[in-house]
Amino acid sequence: MDIKVLGPGCAKCQATEKNVKEAVAESGVAANIEKVSGAMEIAKYGVFGTPAVVVDGEVKCVGKVPDKEEIKKWITR
């Protein structure tokens, strides 16, 4: 599984990355987590608000910090 956290590094982006890492650890799913901070790279996903989370190429949320339970739903299906 490939998970990307999109954002420049603001507090909300950091909180999102923390929640993603904790959700992956708690669920035991094997995943590669990558932080994407370049504006052009983020725009390639059609995302113009951050933070955003992309799971296996599919944008799951934009412009908010998802909680761990929400993230677990995306990664355990």
C-alpha positions in Angstrom: 0.0 0.0 0.0 1.2 3.5 -0.9 0.1 6.4 1.2 1.0 10.0 0.5 0.4 12.9 2.8 0.3 16.1 0.8 1.1 19.5 2.4 3.8 22.1 2.8 4.5 21.2 6.4 2.0 23.4 8.3 0.6 22.3 11.7 -2.4 20.6 10.1 -0.2 18.7 7.6 2.1 17.5 10.5 -1.0 16.4 12.5 -2.3 14.5 9.4 1.1 12.8 8.9 1.1 11.8 12.6 -2.4 10.4 12.4 -1.6 8.4 9.2 1.5 6.9 10.8 -0.3 5.9 14.0 -3.3 4.5 12.1 -1.0 2.3 10.0 1.0 1.1 13.0 -2.2 0.3 15.0 -3.9 -1.5 12.1 -0.7 -3.6 11.2 -1.1 -2.8 7.5 2.1 -2.8 5.5 2.3 0.6 3.9 4.9 3.0 2.5 4.1 6.5 3.8 5.5 9.4 1.9 5.3 13.2 2.7 4.9 15.3 -0.5 5.5 19.0 0.1 6.2 20.4 -3.4 3.4 22.6 -4.8 3.8 21.2 -8.3 3.8 17.6 -7.1 0.7 18.2 -4.9 -1.0 19.8 -7.9 -0.5 16.6 -10.0 -3.1 15.0 -7.8 -5.6 17.7 -8.6 -5.4 18.9 -5.0 -5.4 22.6 -4.3 -6.0 22.5 -0.6 -3.9 20.9 2.1 -3.5 18.7 4.0 -4.6 15.9 1.8 -4.2 12.1 1.9 -3.8 9.8 -1.1 -4.0 6.1 -0.7 -2.9 3.9 -3.7 -3.3 6.9 -6.1 -6.8 7.8 -4.8 -7.4 11.1 -3.1 -9.2 10.3 0.2 -9.5 13.7 1.8 -8.5 17.3 1.2 -8.4 20.4 3.4 -8.9 18.7 6.8 -7.1 16.6 9.3 -8.6 13.1 9.2 -8.8 11.2 12.5 -7.2 7.8 13.0 -10.5 5.9 12.7 -11.3 7.5 9.4 -7.8 6.6 8.1 -8.1 3.0 9.3 -11.3 2.7 7.2 -9.4 3.7 4.1 -6.5 1.3 4.7 -8.2 -1.8 6.0 -10.6 -2.5 3.1 
